Amino acid sequence: MYDTCKGMYRVHFFVFVYDRNRLYDIFSKMYLKKLEISGFKSFANKMVLDFLPECSIVDGGRCGITAIVGPNGSGKSNVADAIRWAIGEQSLKNLRGKKSEDVIFAGTDKKSRLGTASVTMYFDNSDKRIPIEFAEVSITRKIYRSGESEYLINGSHVRLMDIVDLLAKAGIGKDSYCVITQGMSDAVLNASPTERRAIFEDAAGVKQYQIEKERSLRKLESTKENLVRVDALTAEIEPHLKNLRRQAEKASQGKDIAAKLREKQLLLYGFLWHSFQGERGTLARERDTAQEQVSRLEIETEALQKEVAEVSKSMEDRNEEETMASVLSKLQNEANTLLRDRSILDGRIEIEKEKQKEQEVVRVIPVDLNYVRAALNEIGSDQEKLIRRIEHVEKLEELQDIREFAQVVKQKLHDLDEKAGQGSVKEKKVIALPPEEKQASDARLARFAEEKSALNHRLEEIHQELSIKETALSAMREAGRSARDTFFAKEKEWREKGYQLTRLKDQLNEVKVRLARVEVREEDLVNMVHEELSLGVDDLAYDGTTPVERERMEREIARLKVEVEHIGTIDPLIVEEYRETEERFLFLTRESSDLKAAIESLQTVLREIDQKIDHAFQAAFTEIRKKFEAYFKIIFGGGRAELEIVKIKKRRSASDALADSDSVVEEQEGENSQDDESGIEIFVCPPGKKITNLSMLSGGERSLTSLALLFAIISHNPPPFAVLDEVEAALDEANSRRFSKMLHELSERTQFIAITHNRETMSQAGLIYGVTMGDDGVSQLLSIRLDQVGEGGKVLTAA
């Protein structure tokens, strides 16, 4: 309550309890039931404001007007900002902010800032004025300090556009007169005639038509842009299509040759695949046979090794003989190792010598009968030497030398076989190394020679020691020669089996190499079939009986390829490209026709919408003009007030003039753009004065005039609710009484939420909320129902 003596508000704490459900059940028209605010501006804590409905839907008692009072700076105008923000206001200037996060509680010295703000409006939708099937509708808007926003209808996430469309159909919007501030009420007088017409159109209830018109205009502009792009594409494709048509006709001439080429390729590639498959099968069988032999020999070798071990174990009682044999074995192993190392050194020496030879000079020598006879004579001589060495072998270490010599003979036979297949051999000579590399190579040869000399020296020592040990061992074995003979026989057989196993493994590896070569040729054929025929080898077929001469067939295929290329360097897919381009050209042609039809349809829709808006505007203007004159005379106690429709010449933009030259459709639109626009002028004259211009009115007279126009608009098309934010602040006591009287009359059809300091306005309210702000900078609410306040300020409880 306001204390006129001290010029401040006294805070009285009242307890207010009423049966909300019983009150809501008797309502039948849409109205704002309550408002929930949390974290919005100074309302850091969650606050709930219940509002009274309009008087026409309440059976007795106070109704229609809810007053919100409080000292300056307490945050009461933030309630109006919250409602405006919740119904979709995007202008931060209208919300008295600069950044989106300014609507979130910023914190004070005693309370930290919040990270989110939300406002929820609850509507009674019993009459389904909001076109959804819910008796109660809640509209929620949330914002986070990160800048993200959420919009909800009855708890379901929606878009801002969905909320704006839904509320527009109910006559509620951020641009309507649902939330009116003192500046807004005066703005109608300062507005241009065209802007006033927009205000009257909102009052006429054509907001949903205007939204539909704006969307149709955007769609029309988008359709025109699409038509320009489609026509540009059509003009670009048409000459290219003619060129493709000529090339496609030329490419069709080569179809027969291409078909014949493909037939030849299929036959040849099928034959090759069949041959490769047969060769691979033969090699696979050879590989399997060799693998079986290797496996069998491995088993036999392992069995012989076990027998040798058993015989050796039976001789364990002769420790001295066994020790001597062990020493001999170790010496023999060392000798074998030294021999292997010496072979490696010989190889390295040969490599170094090869490096030191002069630059390679190739001389071709034919492999004729004389060459083969000379090579066979040399191999025969080596074989005779091998046979003589085998017949006179006496020591075990000689077997190793014989084996190596046999490998040399085998290699010569293998080399002669390869050279005979080649028909000629090449004799090579290389240029000597540079001095630096020659010096390094000589150093390495010297080192290798020293190592080889050391190895030979050690081998001689081992051979001498072996000779001594073998003599001693022979003496030890005189008593048990039978067992030892058996041991050596088994060992010899074991070594021979090992040699056979090694040879079979070499043969197996050779078969695997040949098989790998066949597989490589098969892989090359697969790639060729895929690249040239775009097929897989499974699609190849060969009956096995059709004769195929590979060389002749390959020449024929090469000739056909040349003929195909000679036809022209035309892409093989040119026919397909021509078909696709023609289809695209026809599609764009149809699209162009459809877009032109869509433009005509949209222009028809726009004309129909304009007719609806004009019809509703004329009806609304006639009624508002009468009511404006009546309310003006009530407020001023007489005088004259008129509203007139004036014609204003519409300016044509450069873009409109340019559009006139584009098409017939654009030309028609250009003609329409030359029509005059209509606006609204206000002419008023208070009693006893002669006023020719609105600018001659005083501040109070301007406020009264704007209120008269505001009441006329609300009287014509009552919104579901109206928030008045100190619109009567400039009125004196007498005019305040007139204002409160008219507000009471209008509350019969409109729910009012008045933010005020005026006692006359408070006296008309059935429910008053007091807004206070404590030391923590947070707004708090106190509420009271005036029909439950008795004498002395006591709260009356219901019986």
ZAMARGU-4260 file (C-alpha; in steps of 0.2 Angstrom, whole numbers, plus 5000, padded with zeros to 4 digits):
<rodrens>
0) 5000/5000/5000 | 5006/5018/4996 | 5009/5030/5010 | 5005/5048/5004 | 5013/5056/5019
5) 5030/5049/5017 | 5030/5046/4999 | 5035/5027/5000 | 5027/5010/5001 | 5023/5001/5017
10) 5025/4982/5016 | 5010/4973/5024 | 5011/4954/5025 | 4995/4946/5022 | 4990/4927/5021
15) 4980/4924/5005 | 4972/4907/5002 | 4958/4903/4989 | 4952/4888/4980 | 4960/4890/4963
20) 4953/4875/4955 | 4935/4880/4960 | 4938/4897/4952 | 4945/4890/4936 | 4932/4877/4933
25) 4919/4891/4930 | 4929/4900/4916 | 4924/4898/4898 | 4935/4910/4888 | 4953/4910/4885
30) 4964/4921/4897 | 4981/4921/4906 | 4979/4910/4921 | 4996/4912/4929 | 5014/4917/4925
35) 5030/4908/4932 | 5046/4918/4932 | 5063/4910/4937 | 5080/4918/4935 | 5073/4932/4924
40) 5081/4949/4927 | 5078/4954/4946 | 5067/4938/4949 | 5081/4927/4954 | 5070/4915/4963
45) 5055/4906/4956 | 5039/4917/4957 | 5021/4913/4952 | 5008/4926/4948 | 4990/4921/4947
50) 4979/4933/4937 | 4960/4937/4937 | 4951/4933/4922 | 4939/4946/4913 | 4923/4949/4921
55) 4912/4941/4908 | 4918/4924/4914 | 4917/4926/4933 | 4901/4924/4943 | 4902/4938/4955
60) 4917/4945/4965 | 4931/4956/4959 | 4938/4952/4942 | 4946/4958/4926 | 4960/4969/4933
65) 4976/4963/4942 | 4987/4977/4948 | 5006/4976/4951 | 5013/4989/4962 | 5030/4993/4970
70) 5043/5007/4972 | 5054/5013/4958 | 5068/5000/4954 | 5059/4986/4963 | 5057/4976/4947
75) 5039/4977/4943 | 5041/4982/4925 | 5051/4966/4923 | 5035/4957/4924 | 5029/4965/4908
80) 5046/4962/4900 | 5045/4943/4905 | 5028/4942/4896 | 5034/4951/4881 | 5050/4940/4881
85) 5039/4924/4883 | 5028/4928/4868 | 5043/4929/4856 | 5051/4947/4858 | 5068/4947/4850
90) 5072/4965/4851 | 5084/4968/4866 | 5080/4986/4865 | 5062/4983/4869 | 5067/4972/4883
95) 5079/4986/4890 | 5095/4976/4887 | 5110/4975/4876 | 5114/4957/4876 | 5104/4941/4876
100) 5111/4936/4893 | 5105/4953/4900 | 5088/4945/4904 | 5097/4932/4916 | 5099/4937/4934
105) 5117/4945/4934 | 5120/4943/4953 | 5123/4955/4967 | 5135/4956/4981 | 5125/4944/4991
110) 5119/4932/4978 | 5128/4925/4964 | 5123/4926/4946 | 5112/4912/4938 | 5116/4902/4922
115) 5098/4901/4915 | 5082/4911/4915 | 5064/4904/4911 | 5047/4911/4909 | 5031/4901/4908
120) 5014/4907/4904 | 4998/4897/4907 | 4982/4900/4897 | 4965/4893/4900 | 4961/4887/4883
125) 4943/4880/4886 | 4936/4889/4871 | 4951/4883/4860 | 4955/4900/4854 | 4973/4893/4853
130) 4970/4880/4840 | 4977/4865/4849 | 4967/4851/4858 | 4972/4856/4876 | 4961/4865/4889
135) 4976/4872/4897 | 4991/4878/4886 | 5008/4883/4893 | 5021/4893/4883 | 5039/4892/4890
140) 5054/4901/4884 | 5072/4897/4892 | 5089/4905/4889 | 5106/4899/4895 | 5121/4910/4898
145) 5129/4901/4884 | 5117/4909/4872 | 5106/4893/4868 | 5087/4895/4869 | 5073/4883/4871
150) 5054/4885/4867 | 5041/4873/4874 | 5023/4871/4872 | 5015/4860/4886 | 5033/4854/4889
155) 5037/4849/4871 | 5051/4857/4862 | 5046/4868/4847 | 5052/4882/4836 | 5050/4901/4840
160) 5040/4901/4823 | 5028/4888/4830 | 5024/4899/4845 | 5022/4915/4835 | 5010/4906/4823
165) 5000/4899/4837 | 4998/4915/4847 | 4995/4925/4832 | 4979/4915/4828 | 4974/4919/4846
170) 4977/4937/4844 | 4993/4938/4854 | 5010/4944/4848 | 5025/4954/4852 | 5019/4968/4840
175) 5001/4968/4846 | 4994/4978/4860 | 4995/4964/4873 | 5009/4973/4882 | 5008/4992/4882
180) 5021/5003/4889 | 5020/5022/4891 | 5031/5024/4876 | 5021/5013/4866 | 5005/5022/4869
185) 5013/5038/4864 | 5021/5030/4849 | 5005/5029/4839 | 5004/5048/4839 | 5022/5049/4833
190) 5020/5036/4820 | 5018/5039/4801 | 5001/5036/4793 | 5008/5020/4785 | 5014/5014/4802
195) 4997/5018/4810 | 4989/5007/4797 | 4999/4992/4802 | 4993/4995/4820 | 4975/4996/4814
200) 4978/4980/4804 | 4984/4971/4820 | 4968/4977/4829 | 4958/4970/4814 | 4964/4953/4819
205) 4973/4950/4802 | 4990/4945/4810 | 4989/4927/4804 | 4985/4934/4786 | 5000/4946/4787
210) 5012/4931/4793 | 5005/4921/4779 | 5008/4935/4767 | 5026/4938/4773 | 5029/4919/4770
215) 5021/4919/4753 | 5032/4934/4748 | 5047/4926/4754 | 5042/4910/4744 | 5038/4921/4729
220) 5055/4929/4730 | 5063/4912/4732 | 5053/4905/4717 | 5059/4919/4706 | 5077/4916/4711
225) 5075/4898/4707 | 5067/4902/4690 | 5082/4913/4686 | 5094/4899/4690 | 5084/4886/4681
230) 5083/4897/4665 | 5102/4900/4666 | 5105/4882/4668 | 5094/4878/4653 | 5102/4891/4642
235) 5119/4884/4647 | 5114/4866/4644 | 5106/4868/4627 | 5121/4871/4616 | 5131/4857/4625
240) 5116/4845/4622 | 5117/4849/4603 | 5136/4845/4603 | 5133/4829/4613 | 5119/4823/4601
245) 5132/4825/4587 | 5145/4815/4596 | 5133/4802/4602 | 5128/4799/4584 | 5146/4797/4579
250) 5149/4785/4593 | 5135/4774/4589 | 5144/4770/4572 | 5158/4761/4582 | 5146/4749/4592
255) 5148/4735/4579 | 5167/4736/4580 | 5167/4737/4599 | 5155/4722/4600 | 5167/4712/4588
260) 5182/4717/4599 | 5173/4712/4615 | 5169/4695/4607 | 5188/4692/4602 | 5193/4698/4620
265) 5181/4686/4628 | 5187/4671/4618 | 5206/4675/4620 | 5204/4679/4639 | 5193/4664/4642
270) 5206/4653/4633 | 5221/4660/4643 | 5211/4658/4660 | 5207/4640/4655 | 5226/4637/4651
275) 5231/4645/4667 | 5219/4635/4677 | 5225/4619/4670 | 5244/4623/4672 | 5240/4629/4690
280) 5231/4612/4694 | 5246/4602/4687 | 5258/4612/4698 | 5247/4611/4713 | 5247/4592/4711
285) 5266/4592/4709 | 5267/4602/4725 | 5256/4591/4734 | 5265/4575/4729 | 5282/4584/4734
290) 5274/4589/4750 | 5269/4571/4754 | 5287/4565/4750 | 5294/4578/4761 | 5283/4573/4775
295) 5287/4555/4773 | 5305/4558/4773 | 5304/4569/4788 | 5296/4555/4797 | 5309/4542/4791
300) 5323/4554/4796 | 5316/4557/4813 | 5314/4538/4816 | 5332/4536/4810 | 5338/4549/4822
305) 5329/4540/4836 | 5337/4524/4832 | 5354/4532/4831 | 5350/4540/4848 | 5345/4523/4855
310) 5361/4514/4848 | 5371/4528/4856 | 5362/4526/4872 | 5367/4507/4872 | 5385/4512/4871
315) 5384/4523/4887 | 5394/4510/4897 | 5410/4514/4887 | 5412/4532/4894 | 5430/4534/4888
320) 5425/4529/4870 | 5409/4540/4871 | 5419/4555/4877 | 5431/4552/4863 | 5417/4551/4851
325) 5409/4567/4858 | 5426/4576/4856 | 5427/4570/4838 | 5409/4576/4835 | 5413/4593/4842
330) 5428/4594/4831 | 5419/4588/4816 | 5405/4601/4819 | 5418/4614/4822 | 5426/4609/4806
335) 5409/4610/4797 | 5406/4627/4804 | 5424/4633/4799 | 5421/4626/4781 | 5404/4635/4780
340) 5413/4651/4786 | 5427/4648/4773 | 5413/4646/4760 | 5405/4663/4765 | 5423/4671/4765
345) 5426/4664/4748 | 5409/4671/4742 | 5414/4688/4749 | 5431/4687/4741 | 5422/4683/4725
350) 5410/4697/4727 | 5424/4709/4730 | 5434/4703/4715 | 5418/4705/4705 | 5417/4723/4711
355) 5435/4726/4705 | 5432/4720/4687 | 5431/4732/4673 | 5414/4739/4667 | 5403/4726/4660
360) 5405/4722/4641 | 5392/4710/4634 | 5397/4697/4621 | 5383/4686/4615 | 5389/4667/4613
365) 5377/4656/4604 | 5373/4640/4613 | 5375/4628/4598 | 5380/4609/4598 | 5399/4613/4600
370) 5395/4623/4616 | 5384/4610/4623 | 5396/4596/4619 | 5410/4605/4628 | 5399/4608/4643
375) 5394/4590/4644 | 5412/4584/4642 | 5417/4595/4657 | 5402/4589/4667 | 5406/4570/4662
380) 5424/4573/4668 | 5417/4580/4685 | 5406/4565/4687 | 5420/4553/4684 | 5430/4562/4697
385) 5415/4561/4709 | 5413/4542/4706 | 5431/4539/4710 | 5431/4550/4726 | 5415/4540/4732
390) 5424/4523/4729 | 5439/4528/4739 | 5431/4537/4753 | 5438/4532/4770 | 5434/4546/4782
395) 5418/4554/4787 | 5424/4572/4784 | 5427/4567/4766 | 5409/4565/4763 | 5406/4583/4766
400) 5418/4588/4752 | 5410/4575/4740 | 5393/4582/4744 | 5399/4600/4740 | 5407/4594/4724
405) 5391/4585/4719 | 5381/4601/4721 | 5394/4610/4710 | 5390/4596/4696 | 5372/4598/4699
410) 5373/4617/4697 | 5382/4615/4681 | 5369/4604/4674 | 5355/4616/4679 | 5365/4631/4671
415) 5367/4621/4655 | 5348/4618/4655 | 5344/4636/4657 | 5357/4642/4644 | 5351/4629/4631
420) 5333/4636/4633 | 5339/4654/4630 | 5349/4650/4614 | 5363/4661/4618 | 5374/4667/4633
425) 5381/4683/4637 | 5399/4686/4642 | 5401/4701/4654 | 5416/4713/4658 | 5415/4728/4670
430) 5426/4743/4672 | 5438/4744/4687 | 5432/4753/4703 | 5438/4771/4707 | 5454/4772/4716
435) 5446/4775/4733 | 5434/4761/4731 | 5448/4750/4725 | 5458/4754/4740 | 5444/4750/4751
440) 5440/4734/4742 | 5459/4728/4743 | 5458/4731/4761 | 5443/4720/4763 | 5451/4707/4752
445) 5466/4707/4763 | 5456/4706/4779 | 5446/4691/4771 | 5462/4683/4766 | 5469/4684/4783
450) 5452/4677/4790 | 5453/4663/4777 | 5471/4659/4782 | 5466/4658/4800 | 5452/4647/4796
455) 5463/4636/4785 | 5476/4635/4799 | 5463/4630/4812 | 5456/4617/4799 | 5473/4609/4798
460) 5474/4608/4817 | 5457/4601/4818 | 5461/4588/4804 | 5477/4583/4813 | 5468/4582/4830
465) 5454/4572/4821 | 5466/4560/4814 | 5474/4557/4831 | 5457/4555/4839 | 5451/4544/4826
470) 5466/4532/4828 | 5463/4532/4847 | 5445/4529/4844 | 5448/4515/4832 | 5458/4506/4845
475) 5444/4509/4858 | 5431/4501/4846 | 5440/4485/4842 | 5431/4476/4856 | 5414/4483/4851
480) 5415/4486/4832 | 5399/4477/4828 | 5389/4489/4839 | 5399/4504/4832 | 5397/4498/4814
485) 5378/4498/4817 | 5379/4515/4824 | 5389/4522/4810 | 5377/4513/4797 | 5362/4521/4805
490) 5370/4538/4806 | 5376/4536/4788 | 5358/4532/4783 | 5351/4546/4793 | 5363/4558/4784
495) 5358/4551/4767 | 5340/4553/4771 | 5343/4571/4777 | 5352/4575/4760 | 5337/4567/4751
500) 5325/4578/4762 | 5335/4594/4757 | 5334/4590/4739 | 5316/4586/4739 | 5313/4603/4748
505) 5322/4612/4735 | 5311/4603/4722 | 5296/4608/4732 | 5302/4626/4733 | 5305/4626/4714
510) 5287/4620/4711 | 5280/4634/4722 | 5290/4647/4713 | 5282/4641/4696 | 5265/4640/4704
515) 5267/4658/4710 | 5272/4664/4693 | 5256/4656/4686 | 5246/4665/4699 | 5254/4681/4695
520) 5249/4679/4676 | 5232/4675/4682 | 5231/4691/4692 | 5237/4701/4677 | 5224/4693/4667
525) 5210/4697/4680 | 5216/4715/4680 | 5216/4716/4661 | 5198/4708/4660 | 5192/4720/4673
530) 5200/4736/4665 | 5195/4731/4647 | 5179/4722/4649 | 5173/4727/4666 | 5170/4709/4670
535) 5176/4696/4682 | 5185/4680/4677 | 5170/4670/4683 | 5161/4678/4668 | 5173/4671/4656
540) 5169/4655/4647 | 5179/4643/4636 | 5172/4626/4629 | 5190/4619/4628 | 5187/4614/4610
545) 5187/4630/4600 | 5205/4632/4593 | 5214/4648/4598 | 5230/4654/4590 | 5236/4666/4604
550) 5247/4677/4594 | 5235/4679/4579 | 5221/4683/4591 | 5231/4696/4600 | 5236/4704/4583
555) 5217/4704/4578 | 5212/4712/4595 | 5226/4726/4593 | 5219/4730/4576 | 5201/4731/4582
560) 5207/4743/4596 | 5216/4754/4583 | 5200/4755/4573 | 5189/4759/4588 | 5201/4773/4593
565) 5202/4779/4574 | 5183/4782/4575 | 5186/4797/4586 | 5192/4801/4603 | 5175/4800/4609
570) 5171/4795/4627 | 5163/4778/4627 | 5151/4785/4640 | 5146/4799/4628 | 5129/4791/4624
575) 5125/4789/4642 | 5130/4807/4645 | 5119/4813/4631 | 5104/4803/4638 | 5107/4810/4655
580) 5110/4828/4649 | 5094/4827/4638 | 5084/4821/4653 | 5091/4835/4664 | 5087/4847/4650
585) 5069/4841/4649 | 5068/4841/4668 | 5074/4859/4669 | 5061/4864/4656 | 5047/4856/4666
590) 5054/4864/4682 | 5054/4881/4673 | 5036/4879/4668 | 5031/4873/4686 | 5040/4888/4694
595) 5031/4900/4682 | 5014/4892/4687 | 5019/4893/4705 | 5023/4911/4704 | 5006/4914/4696
600) 4998/4904/4710 | 5008/4914/4724 | 5003/4930/4716 | 4984/4924/4716 | 4986/4920/4734
605) 4994/4936/4739 | 4980/4946/4730 | 4967/4935/4740 | 4976/4939/4756 | 4977/4957/4752
610) 4958/4957/4749 | 4955/4949/4766 | 4966/4961/4775 | 4958/4976/4766 | 4941/4970/4770
615) 4945/4967/4788 | 4954/4983/4789 | 4940/4993/4783 | 4927/4985/4795 | 4939/4988/4809
620) 4943/5006/4805 | 4925/5011/4804 | 4921/5004/4821 | 4938/5010/4829 | 4934/5028/4822
625) 4917/5028/4831 | 4924/5022/4847 | 4939/5034/4846 | 4928/5049/4845 | 4917/5042/4859
630) 4931/5039/4871 | 4940/5055/4867 | 4924/5065/4871 | 4922/5055/4888 | 4940/5058/4893
635) 4941/5077/4887 | 4923/5080/4891 | 4919/5085/4873 | 4930/5091/4859 | 4932/5083/4842
640) 4942/5068/4836 | 4943/5060/4819 | 4952/5046/4810 | 4954/5048/4791 | 4962/5036/4778
645) 4974/5046/4767 | 4983/5040/4751 | 5002/5040/4750 | 5012/5039/4734 | 5022/5023/4735
650) 5040/5025/4729 | 5047/5012/4717 | 5064/5005/4720 | 5077/5002/4708 | 5075/4983/4710
655) 5057/4985/4705 | 5061/4995/4689 | 5074/4982/4684 | 5061/4968/4688 | 5049/4976/4675
660) 5061/4971/4661 | 5063/4953/4665 | 5046/4945/4662 | 5028/4948/4660 | 5025/4942/4678
665) 5038/4955/4684 | 5029/4968/4673 | 5013/4965/4681 | 5020/4966/4698 | 5029/4982/4693
670) 5012/4990/4688 | 5004/4985/4705 | 5019/4993/4714 | 5014/5010/4707 | 4997/5009/4717
675) 4995/5022/4731 | 4997/5016/4749 | 4984/5020/4762 | 4988/5027/4779 | 4979/5034/4794
680) 4979/5052/4800 | 4973/5058/4817 | 4964/5074/4819 | 4959/5080/4837 | 4954/5096/4845
685) 4951/5097/4864 | 4936/5107/4870 | 4939/5126/4870 | 4955/5125/4859 | 4959/5126/4841
690) 4972/5113/4837 | 4977/5110/4819 | 4992/5098/4822 | 4996/5084/4835 | 5012/5092/4839
695) 5002/5107/4847 | 4995/5095/4860 | 5003/5096/4878 | 5010/5081/4886 | 4995/5077/4896
700) 4984/5079/4881 | 4995/5068/4870 | 4993/5054/4884 | 4974/5056/4885 | 4973/5055/4866
705) 4984/5040/4864 | 4974/5032/4879 | 4957/5036/4870 | 4964/5027/4854 | 4971/5013/4864
710) 4954/5010/4872 | 4945/5011/4855 | 4957/4998/4848 | 4955/4986/4863 | 4936/4989/4863
715) 4935/4984/4845 | 4946/4968/4846 | 4948/4964/4864 | 4964/4954/4866 | 4964/4939/4878
720) 4974/4949/4890 | 4983/4966/4891 | 4998/4972/4901 | 4998/4991/4905 | 5015/4997/4911
725) 5012/5014/4919 | 5002/5021/4904 | 4992/5033/4915 | 5008/5040/4924 | 5006/5057/4916
730) 4987/5059/4921 | 4981/5070/4935 | 4968/5065/4948 | 4953/5069/4938 | 4959/5061/4922
735) 4965/5046/4932 | 4947/5043/4938 | 4941/5044/4920 | 4954/5031/4915 | 4950/5019/4929
740) 4932/5020/4925 | 4935/5016/4907 | 4947/5002/4912 | 4934/4995/4923 | 4921/4995/4908
745) 4934/4986/4897 | 4938/4973/4910 | 4921/4965/4906 | 4929/4958/4890 | 4948/4959/4892
750) 4959/4953/4906 | 4970/4968/4912 | 4987/4967/4921 | 4991/4985/4926 | 5008/4990/4932
755) 5005/5006/4941 | 5008/5019/4955 | 4990/5026/4952 | 4978/5024/4967 | 4963/5025/4956
760) 4969/5011/4945 | 4973/5001/4961 | 4955/5004/4967 | 4948/4995/4952 | 4959/4980/4954
765) 4953/4964/4962 | 4970/4957/4965 | 4986/4967/4969 | 5004/4961/4969 | 5017/4971/4978
770) 5034/4970/4972 | 5049/4973/4984 | 5067/4972/4983 | 5078/4967/4998 | 5097/4970/5001
775) 5101/4955/4990 | 5094/4964/4974 | 5081/4950/4972 | 5063/4955/4968 | 5050/4947/4980
780) 5031/4946/4978 | 5017/4950/4990 | 4998/4947/4985 | 4981/4952/4992 | 4963/4950/4986
785) 4954/4966/4990 | 4937/4957/4992 | 4944/4948/5006 | 4950/4963/5016 | 4939/4969/5029
790) 4939/4984/5040 | 4955/4988/5048 | 4965/4979/5035 | 4960/4962/5042 | 4960/4947/5030
795) 4943/4938/5029 | 4943/4919/5027 | 4930/4910/5017 | 4917/4901/5028
</rodrens>
